[in-house]
């Protein structure tokens, strides 16, 4: 994936599920391949693809999934909506 095709947008108020840092999660949008979108932590390099999130949602219920960061007891719902 070429970096010139990527748009990086930070997700305000999101905690990284790996390192727990606040406001370090970015959504990377591929302008030519929307199915290649992913989110990543700019601090610890944690990444998860849109397809991984959609597969997890299909394997479980339709309710939003919650992720508890490693150093926190506070849960945060992450919902990814597919582009139409």
C-alpha positions in Angstrom: 0.0 0.0 0.0 1.5 3.3 -1.0 1.5 6.1 1.6 0.4 8.7 -1.0 -3.0 6.9 -1.1 -3.4 6.9 2.7 -5.3 9.4 4.7 -4.6 9.4 8.4 -7.3 10.5 10.8 -7.0 10.3 14.6 -9.9 8.9 16.6 -10.6 11.4 19.4 -11.0 9.8 22.9 -9.9 6.3 21.8 -7.6 4.3 24.0 -5.1 1.8 22.4 -6.2 -1.7 23.4 -2.6 -2.8 23.6 -0.7 0.0 25.4 -3.7 1.9 26.8 -2.6 5.3 25.7 -5.3 7.9 25.0 -5.6 9.7 21.6 -2.9 7.6 19.9 -5.2 5.6 17.6 -5.4 6.6 14.0 -7.6 5.4 11.2 -5.7 4.9 7.9 -8.0 5.2 4.9 -6.8 3.9 1.6 -8.4 6.1 -1.1 -8.1 3.5 -3.8 -8.7 0.3 -1.9 -11.4 1.0 0.8 -11.3 -2.6 2.0 -7.6 -2.0 3.1 -8.5 0.5 5.8 -7.0 -0.2 9.3 -6.5 1.4 12.6 -3.2 1.7 14.4 -1.6 3.1 17.5 1.1 5.6 16.7 2.9 4.9 20.0 3.2 1.1 20.1 2.4 0.1 16.5 -0.7 -2.0 17.4 -2.7 -2.5 14.2 -6.0 -4.1 13.3 -7.6 -4.2 9.8 -11.2 -3.4 8.9 -11.6 -7.0 7.7 -10.4 -8.4 11.1 -13.0 -6.2 12.9 -15.8 -7.2 10.5 -14.9 -10.9 10.9 -15.0 -10.6 14.7 -18.4 -8.9 14.5 -19.8 -11.7 12.3 -18.4 -14.4 14.6 -20.1 -12.8 17.6 -23.3 -10.9 18.2 -24.4 -7.7 16.4 -23.8 -5.7 19.6 -20.8 -3.4 19.7 -17.6 -5.1 20.9 -15.9 -3.7 24.0 -12.1 -3.6 24.4 -10.4 -3.1 27.8 -7.0 -1.5 27.5 -4.1 -3.3 29.2 -3.7 -0.8 32.0 -7.3 0.2 32.5 -10.5 -1.2 34.0 -12.6 1.2 31.8 -14.3 -0.4 28.8 -14.6 1.4 25.5 -16.9 0.4 22.6 -15.4 0.4 19.1 -17.8 0.2 16.2 -16.6 0.1 12.6 -19.2 0.8 9.9 -18.5 -0.5 6.4 -18.5 2.1 3.6 -21.6 1.9 1.3 
